[in-house]
Amino acid sequence: METFFEQNDTLLVFVHGVVLFALGFALWLQRRRATRLALTSSLIWLASFAFLSALVVWGYVFIPIQATYLAPEVIEALVVIRAVMQTVAVVFLLQFGLRLVPWTRRHLAPLTAISVVAWGGILVLSTLLAGEEGWGVLEWESTTAALSRYLFVIPGALLSAYGMWVQREELTSEGMTGIRSYAAVASWAFLAYAVVGGFIIEPAPWAPGGIANEAAWFDATGFPLEVVRTAVALVLLLAFIKLLDIFEVEAAQRVETLDRARLVAEERARFGRDLHDGTIQSIYASGLHLEAIALNTSDGEARDEVRRVVSSLNATIDGLRGYIRGLQAPDGGPAGIASDLDRIVTEFAGDTQFEVSYHVTGIETCGPLPDDAGQHLRHVAREALANVARHAGPCTVDVTLAFHPDEINLVIADTGRGLPADGTDRSEPGHGNGVRNMRERGRWLGGRLVVEPNPAGGTRVVLAVPLDDVEATEMPATTPGIPDEVVTR
């Protein structure tokens, strides 16, 4: 068996690259599909890791072949490129793991910055060691590869394993119980990769001996490390192919939401007709009857009282007509939604005397909006601002509405008291229905709402609504009454 592996080493390495490329390609094809889950929105990082890793693995096959035809300087340059690509690939794996773990943005940004600094540090340290020790380019490459596997692959694979395990609960909460088991398979595969891809490394000038060395592993097990890594990558490929069904489930849920919205719209139209043709006409007829009574009565006091009742009925009719217009009013597209939120923010600033800033971006690039998007966004904005007024205390408030071709982001951030110290969720029973209702509206739009600490102090409400990523309808660059950048109340 060992002889077979030794004779077919090049083929085994090539197959390893093929599996990694297939994993990256499968994930890359889905990168632009609308999604609201942390798992599927983070797949681009895993796809990038798999693509670059495939190119690196194939480099171990093709660069030695090209050494026969190309100048030594060119081969050394290719080895340097291969080493840099390998370090970048494992940084992408770490980024995938970081985004699966439920960090807040306040924690994620510095961790990402630290990983970039560490990546640069590996290249600098390897170069300094190569200069001091007189290493050639291959020794320099093996050093960068070993350092990057210890610093990035081990934590990246472990975070990915933990994150995939956590995502099982999110999949269950979204009604995707049939996919949950594949997340568990992927979690165990990442754990295995932390060992065979991070702990056990290729020989390097300073690398440890024993089972943590690729040569010692082969002597102890009789299996090349590439074969084991290929098996793990194949398990990940199969698991994620099944996990990609998430997109189909989400698409089916969006279709169901659209159907439900259509039925609601039809019911609204029917309700408006019934109010107009039935209730309003009955009230109007009653008003005419009372007016006739007032004209025919000789009692002045009674006549005045009847006319006050008629005035009240007319006001009721006006209110019902306004309500009917509200039932029939469209959202008005991105510009209309932005204008509505501008009015809500202005009213809030006037009522509370808080310093409020309002940002709107991307109106002209927005993708197709879900039905009733404006209605739900308005309700979320009102409820979030009402919570600020009730719980935050005197503070500044920043409202950001960002339209993108594939997503809408509404962020309401305050610098007030912040979330309860005991971690109490006010959406739980006994703490009101505001946050729960906001989250329900986010789900109706196919999106996700998060209430989290504001990095500047206070609380931040973030609603992300995925859109179908197609070319947005051309709109005017500016719209009267809509702030282009920032308006401070």
NORLINJO-V861221 format. One record per residue. RES is the residue in one letter. PHI is phi as a letter, one per 40 degrees, with the letter a starting at -180 (none if undefined). D_FIRST is the distance of its C-alpha to the first C-alpha in whole Angstrom. Layout:
# NORLINJO-V861221
res: (RES RES)
phi: (PHI PHI)
d_first: (D_FIRST D_FIRST)
This chain:
# NORLINJO-V861221
res: (M E T F F E Q N D T L L V F V H G V V L F A L G F A L W L Q R R R A T R L A L T S S L I W L A S F A F L S A L V V W G Y V F I P I Q A T Y L A P E V I E A L V V I R A V M Q T V A V V F L L Q F G L R L V P W T R R H L A P L T A I S V V A W G G I L V L S T L L A G E E G W G V L E W E S T T A A L S R Y L F V I P G A L L S A Y G M W V Q R E E L T S E G M T G I R S Y A A V A S W A F L A Y A V V G G F I I E P A P W A P G G I A N E A A W F D A T G F P L E V V R T A V A L V L L L A F I K L L D I F E V E A A Q R V E T L D R A R L V A E E R A R F G R D L H D G T I Q S I Y A S G L H L E A I A L N T S D G E A R D E V R R V V S S L N A T I D G L R G Y I R G L Q A P D G G P A G I A S D L D R I V T E F A G D T Q F E V S Y H V T G I E T C G P L P D D A G Q H L R H V A R E A L A N V A R H A G P C T V D V T L A F H P D E I N L V I A D T G R G L P A D G T D R S E P G H G N G V R N M R E R G R W L G G R L V V E P N P A G G T R V V L A V P L D D V E A T E M P A T T P G I P D E V V T R)
phi: (none c c c c c c b d c c c c c c d c c c c c c c c c c c c c c c b c c a b c c c c c c c d c c c c d c c c c c c c c c c c c c c d c c c c b b c d c c c c c c c c c c c c c c c c d c c c c c c c c c c c c c c c c c c c c c c c c c c c c c c c c c c c c c c c c c c c c g c c c c c c c c c c c c c c c c c b c c c c c c c c c c c c c c c d c c c c c c g b c c c d c c c c c c c c c c c c c c c c b b c c b c d a d b c c c g c c b d c c c c c c b g b c c c c c c c c c c c c c d c c c c c c c c d c c c c c c c c c c c c c c c c c c c c c c c c c c c c c c c b c c c c c c c c c c c c c c c c c c c c c c c c c c c c c c c c c c c c c c c c c c c c c c c c c c c c c g g d c c c c c c c d c c c c c c c c c b g c c b b b b b b g d c b c c d c c d g d c c c c c c c c c c c c c c c c c b c g d a b b b b b b b c b d b a b b b b b b b b c c g c d c c g c c c c c d g b g b d c c c c c c c d c c c g b a b b b a c c d c g g b b b b b b b c b c c b c c c c b d c b b d g b c c b b b b c)
d_first: (0 4 5 5 6 9 10 11 12 16 15 13 17 19 18 19 22 23 22 25 27 27 28 31 32 33 34 36 38 39 41 44 45 48 46 48 45 43 40 40 42 40 37 38 37 33 33 34 31 29 30 30 27 26 28 26 23 24 26 22 22 25 27 25 26 29 29 30 33 35 37 35 38 36 33 34 36 33 31 34 34 30 31 34 32 30 32 35 32 31 35 35 33 35 38 36 36 40 41 40 41 45 46 50 50 52 49 46 48 48 44 44 46 44 40 42 43 40 38 41 41 37 38 41 39 36 39 41 38 37 40 41 38 38 34 33 33 29 30 32 30 27 30 31 28 28 31 31 28 30 33 33 29 30 33 33 30 32 35 33 32 35 37 35 36 40 40 39 43 44 42 44 47 47 47 43 42 39 37 37 34 32 34 32 29 29 30 27 25 27 27 23 23 26 23 20 23 25 25 21 22 21 22 26 29 30 27 26 24 22 19 22 20 17 16 16 15 11 12 13 11 7 8 11 14 15 13 15 18 17 17 20 22 21 23 26 26 27 29 31 32 33 35 37 39 41 42 43 45 47 48 49 51 53 54 55 57 58 60 61 63 64 66 67 69 70 71 73 75 76 77 79 81 82 83 85 86 87 87 89 91 92 93 95 97 98 98 101 102 103 104 107 108 108 111 113 113 116 115 113 111 109 109 107 105 104 103 101 99 99 98 95 94 94 92 89 89 88 86 84 84 82 80 80 79 76 75 75 74 71 69 70 66 65 68 70 67 68 72 72 70 72 75 73 72 76 77 75 76 80 80 78 79 75 74 72 70 68 66 65 62 61 63 63 59 59 57 58 60 59 62 64 62 66 67 64 64 67 67 64 66 69 68 66 69 71 68 69 73 72 70 69 73 74 71 70 68 66 65 63 62 59 59 56 54 52 53 57 57 60 60 63 63 65 66 68 67 63 61 63 61 60 58 60 59 63 61 61 63 67 66 67 65 65 62 61 63 61 58 59 60 57 55 57 57 53 53 52 55 54 57 56 57 59 57 61 62 63 61 60 59 57 56 54 54 52 53 52 51 53 56 59 62 64 67 69 68 71 72 76 76 72 71 69 67 69 72 73 76)
